[in-house]
Amino acid sequence: MTAPLIRLEEVSVEYKGFKALDRASLQVEPGQIVGIVGESGSGKTTALNAMMGLAPISEGEVFFGEERITHLRTSQRRRVWRDMQMIFQDPSTSLSPSRSLAASVAEPLIAHGENAVAARSRAAALLELVGLDAAMADRSPHALSGGQRQRVAIARALALSPRLIVADEPMSALDVSVKAQIAALFSDLRSRLGTAFLIVSHDLALMSAIADRIIVMKRGRIVEQGPASAVVEAPTQAYTQRLRAACLDPQEVIRARFSDTEHAA
């Protein structure tokens, strides 16, 4: 039986007596898209940070495959980060304004020993993979739209061929139609590359369109999780029901958002 790609077992994160994450257990299987939804302050980002070693875990365990990675030192964690990359809400977090798009995408490859020529060729291919023209490779990030910058950030995260990408609100700052395009890109990349995605979002309707599983969080706790269709169509918890009601008709919203995805953002 194949081990989950990543799993949290009863993980808590505490800041000055406040539990930002309270005994959370979740897992992502290889090649899955899993969405974590909830309101601001629900613990979604803290769960991602706990996985990446960016939050102090006070109890519980984190495993990547069969390896326990709960308290690895930074030098040890770099090996894991090659297989587990992160995408942030603001692409400028990972894109230097002084670097060309190709240089930003190629940087992780060069850092891991790839020669500059091969790294640039790989960067151009990755830009095309995420729906950008390779002719844009020499542009700087400030010349792009928000959606285009997020595509570049995704290309950079893919540079080392990770098995898992964790994404913290990667669509929240984008226009409605652009959100749908980026969501469709995640789905396409999963199909083409087999990459697994764990995506934090406020948008239950959008997550239901692309996720295999949905995890619902409230005040640091997981209150519901299961197959996306079951969580959206027949939620068992009052909190999830309220999130669903806030989407009006989720299927109608999904149809509207995916009706105009012909042009790259």
LUMBA-453180 format. One record per residue (C-alpha): residue in one letter; residue number from 1; x, y, z. Coordinates in pm, whole numbers. Layout:
> r/k/px/py/pz
> A/NUM/X/Y/Z
...
END
This chain:
> r/k/px/py/pz
> M/1/0/0/0
> T/2/143/339/-103
> A/3/211/577/184
> P/4/43/920/174
> L/5/268/1180/19
> I/6/237/1398/328
> R/7/44/1360/649
> L/8/-12/1548/972
> E/9/-91/1344/1281
> E/10/-254/1537/1567
> V/11/-39/1844/1500
> S/12/-70/2155/1717
> V/13/98/2492/1677
> E/14/93/2730/1971
> Y/15/188/3097/1993
> K/16/210/3248/2343
> G/17/-60/3020/2478
> F/18/-287/3050/2173
> K/19/-339/2736/1964
> A/20/-332/2847/1601
> L/21/-356/2480/1502
> D/22/-525/2232/1732
> R/23/-455/1858/1690
> A/24/-496/1863/1312
> S/25/-475/1537/1117
> L/26/-479/1535/737
> Q/27/-306/1375/445
> V/28/-247/1416/72
> E/29/-210/1114/-153
> P/30/28/1116/-451
> G/31/-125/1304/-744
> Q/32/-419/1441/-543
> I/33/-551/1795/-530
> V/34/-667/1874/-177
> G/35/-827/2204/-80
> I/36/-824/2356/269
> V/37/-1106/2608/313
> G/38/-1221/2829/597
> E/39/-1250/3188/704
> S/40/-953/3410/793
> G/41/-788/3294/1115
> S/42/-912/2937/1080
> G/43/-561/2788/1081
> K/44/-527/2711/710
> T/45/-195/2886/655
> T/46/-61/2759/987
> A/47/-121/2402/868
> L/48/87/2468/555
> N/49/361/2634/759
> A/50/371/2335/993
> M/51/430/2108/693
> M/52/707/2329/559
> G/53/884/2366/893
> L/54/793/2734/913
> A/55/579/2709/1229
> P/56/676/2573/1576
> I/57/502/2238/1626
> S/58/419/2186/1993
> E/59/272/1837/1955
> G/60/205/1579/1688
> E/61/405/1456/1390
> V/62/454/1543/1023
> F/63/557/1275/772
> F/64/666/1313/411
> G/65/623/967/265
> E/66/766/736/530
> E/67/1004/999/669
> R/68/930/1186/990
> I/69/1012/1551/921
> T/70/859/1716/1229
> H/71/1172/1873/1373
> L/72/1433/1862/1097
> R/73/1701/2128/1104
> T/74/1701/2375/815
> S/75/2002/2206/655
> Q/76/1819/1872/661
> R/77/1491/2020/543
> R/78/1642/2157/220
> R/79/1644/1801/85
> V/80/1270/1770/158
> W/81/1196/2111/7
> R/82/1318/1986/-329
> D/83/1019/1750/-334
> M/84/780/1992/-161
> Q/85/759/2346/-298
> M/86/542/2640/-184
> I/87/348/2905/-374
> F/88/238/3222/-196
> Q/89/-57/3457/-238
> D/90/177/3734/-353
> P/91/407/3615/-635
> S/92/655/3892/-552
> T/93/750/3677/-251
> S/94/939/3446/-487
> L/95/1004/3673/-789
> S/96/1282/3930/-767
> P/97/1192/4257/-948
> S/98/1553/4282/-1068
> R/99/1555/3940/-1237
> S/100/1406/3836/-1569
> L/101/1132/3572/-1567
> A/102/1375/3313/-1703
> A/103/1631/3395/-1434
> S/104/1371/3364/-1157
> V/105/1248/3028/-1284
> A/106/1601/2898/-1345
> E/107/1736/3003/-1004
> P/108/1637/2684/-813
> L/109/1791/2470/-1088
> I/110/2121/2658/-1078
> A/111/2123/2640/-699
> H/112/2102/2260/-730
> G/113/2392/2236/-975
> E/114/2232/2276/-1318
> N/115/2447/2471/-1565
> A/116/2312/2810/-1673
> V/117/2239/2717/-2036
> A/118/2042/2405/-1946
> A/119/1861/2590/-1666
> R/120/1750/2868/-1901
> S/121/1624/2614/-2156
> R/122/1427/2438/-1883
> A/123/1290/2774/-1763
> A/124/1161/2859/-2112
> A/125/987/2520/-2132
> L/126/829/2572/-1791
> L/127/697/2916/-1887
> E/128/526/2756/-2187
> L/129/395/2476/-1966
> V/130/212/2727/-1744
> G/131/60/2907/-2043
> L/132/308/3187/-2106
> D/133/494/3261/-2429
> A/134/861/3167/-2405
> A/135/933/3500/-2576
> M/136/843/3664/-2244
> A/137/1143/3503/-2076
> D/138/1350/3823/-2067
> R/139/1074/4042/-1925
> S/140/1072/4155/-1563
> P/141/783/4074/-1326
> H/142/657/4435/-1309
> A/143/563/4413/-1680
> L/144/312/4135/-1612
> S/145/-43/4115/-1483
> G/146/-112/3956/-1145
> G/147/-227/3634/-1307
> Q/148/82/3616/-1526
> R/149/309/3671/-1226
> Q/150/136/3388/-1046
> R/151/195/3164/-1348
> V/152/566/3248/-1330
> A/153/567/3162/-958
> I/154/406/2828/-1043
> A/155/670/2764/-1311
> R/156/943/2836/-1057
> A/157/784/2597/-805
> L/158/782/2326/-1075
> A/159/1149/2375/-1168
> L/160/1279/2094/-946
> S/161/993/1857/-1040
> P/162/848/1838/-687
> R/163/600/1570/-592
> L/164/392/1816/-388
> I/165/316/2186/-418
> V/166/150/2363/-127
> A/167/-19/2688/-224
> D/168/-130/2955/24
> E/169/-427/3149/-119
> P/170/-272/3155/-469
> M/171/-589/3293/-629
> S/172/-732/3526/-366
> A/173/-578/3846/-507
> L/174/-694/3776/-863
> D/175/-1006/3874/-1056
> V/176/-1286/3618/-1076
> S/177/-1214/3501/-1432
> V/178/-839/3487/-1364
> K/179/-899/3275/-1052
> A/180/-1074/3020/-1271
> Q/181/-787/3015/-1518
> I/182/-529/2952/-1246
> A/183/-747/2684/-1088
> A/184/-778/2516/-1428
> L/185/-398/2534/-1462
> F/186/-350/2346/-1133
> S/187/-587/2076/-1257
> D/188/-405/2053/-1590
> L/189/-62/2029/-1426
> R/190/-182/1751/-1200
> S/191/-307/1560/-1505
> R/192/7/1618/-1711
> L/193/278/1587/-1447
> G/194/120/1387/-1165
> T/195/208/1664/-919
> A/196/0/1675/-601
> F/197/-136/2008/-478
> L/198/-252/2121/-135
> I/199/-430/2453/-186
> V/200/-555/2695/79
> S/201/-855/2900/-31
> H/202/-1154/3095/96
> D/203/-1345/2980/-212
> L/204/-1539/2659/-145
> A/205/-1707/2665/-487
> L/206/-1383/2700/-678
> M/207/-1214/2428/-473
> S/208/-1503/2193/-540
> A/209/-1433/2229/-913
> I/210/-1075/2099/-897
> A/211/-1013/1922/-564
> D/212/-1039/1550/-496
> R/213/-1080/1619/-125
> I/214/-1175/1924/80
> I/215/-1074/1998/438
> V/216/-1276/2257/630
> M/217/-1111/2445/916
> K/218/-1247/2668/1192
> R/219/-1053/2826/1481
> G/220/-750/2606/1433
> R/221/-943/2280/1407
> I/222/-1047/2058/1120
> V/223/-1424/2037/1148
> E/224/-1499/1839/833
> Q/225/-1312/1664/553
> G/226/-1391/1420/277
> P/227/-1441/1384/-97
> A/228/-1507/1726/-251
> S/229/-1849/1630/-385
> A/230/-1965/1505/-45
> V/231/-1839/1809/147
> V/232/-2001/2053/-96
> E/233/-2324/1872/-178
> A/234/-2400/1721/163
> P/235/-2200/1896/437
> T/236/-2256/1751/783
> Q/237/-2132/2046/990
> A/238/-2322/2371/1040
> Y/239/-2007/2573/970
> T/240/-1956/2403/632
> Q/241/-2322/2456/555
> R/242/-2276/2829/617
> L/243/-1973/2839/388
> R/244/-2173/2661/122
> A/245/-2468/2899/161
> A/246/-2232/3193/118
> C/247/-2145/3055/-227
> L/248/-2512/3078/-332
> D/249/-2528/2794/-586
> P/250/-2176/2647/-599
> Q/251/-2235/2466/-927
> E/252/-2368/2782/-1090
> V/253/-2065/2976/-968
> I/254/-1832/2707/-1101
> R/255/-1996/2708/-1443
> A/256/-1968/3086/-1462
> R/257/-1605/3089/-1355
> F/258/-1497/2817/-1595
> S/259/-1694/2952/-1893
> D/260/-1420/3190/-2011
> T/261/-1079/3033/-1967
> E/262/-954/3055/-2326
> H/263/-709/3339/-2265
> A/264/-417/3315/-2023
> A/265/-429/3564/-1739
END
